[in-house]
């Protein structure tokens, strides 16, 4: 364990109110205010695009934040396709043996289900 670990203990109703207050402030600061700012900036161009509300502004902010996050990642690829190595003859034989061992059990279980 780390030597300089600090444990915060929350007790009582005041501690619960403090946690709720911190959560509300973080939500307002990192979600609601940027959403409000995105809504206001979007609605400035009211002449040629439709106006949006606060929820749509928050979604716009979320899209912008995700795009910025994805653009600044060190690993640029979200999905990579790799060619899997082919099985050797020994590995293929082992797989086939396992299938053959399980096949009789599978057939008998199917017959039991049909009889019921």
N, C-alpha and C positions, 0 to 999 in steps of 0.2 A: 504494500500500500504506500501511497505517497505520504511523505512526512508533513507537508504543508497544506493538507486538505482541510478545508473549512466546511462545516456543516451548518446549513441554515435551518433552524427549526421554527416552524410556523405553528403557533398555538392560539387558540381562542378565536373569538369572533373578529377581533381587530386584525389578526393575521389573515383571516379569510377575506376581509374587506380590502386589505392591502394587496393581496394577490389579484382580486377582481379588478381593483383600480389599475394595477400595472398592466393587466391584460387588455383592459379597455384603452389605456393610453397607447400601448404598442399597436393595437388595431387601428386606432385613429391616426397615429403617426405614420404607419407604414402601409396602410390600406386605404383608409377613407380620405385622407388629405391628398395623396397623389391621385386618387380617383377623381376627387373634386377638381383638382388642377387640370387633369386630362380632359374632364368634361368641359371646363371653362375654355380651355384652348381649342377644343374641337368646335364648340359652339360659337367661337369668334368668326368662323367661316360660314356663318348662317346663310349667306346668300346662295351658295351653290351646293351645299350638302345638308342633309337633314340634321336637326338638333338631337342630342342624346341626353339621357338622364343620368343620375348619379350611379346607378347600378351598371349601366353601359360604360360610363367613364371608368369605373373600377375594373371592369373587364378589359377595357382598352389599356389601362395601366398594367394589368396582369400580363397581357400579351406583350407589351413593351418590355416589361421586366424579364420575362422568359426569353425574349429575343436577345436582350443584352447579356443575360446569363449564358445563353448558348453560344453567342459570338465570342465571349471571353474565356471559354473553356480551353484548357491545355490540350485535351484530347478532342479533336475537332469532329470525330465521327461518332454519331449516335448508334448507328447500326453498321456492323461490318459483316461482310460475307467472306468466309474462308472455305477453301477447298478441303474437305475432310480427307484424311489419309485412307487409303483402301485397306481392307483387312487382308492379312496374309492368309495363306491356305490353312494354317494351323488354327488361327483365330476363327476363321469361318467354320471350320470343322467343330470347334468347341461350341459355337453358337448353335449350330445345327443339332449337336448332341443334346444340348439343353432343351431345345424345342421338342426333340423326339421324346425326351424323358417327361415333359409336361403334357404332351399330346394325349396319351392314354387317360390321364386324370381328367383332362378337359372333356374328352368324349364321354366318359362315364358320368361326369357331372351333368352334361347336357341330357343324357338319357334319364337321369334321376329327375331332372326338372320337367321333362316331357311326361313322365309317368305320373307325376303329382297332379 
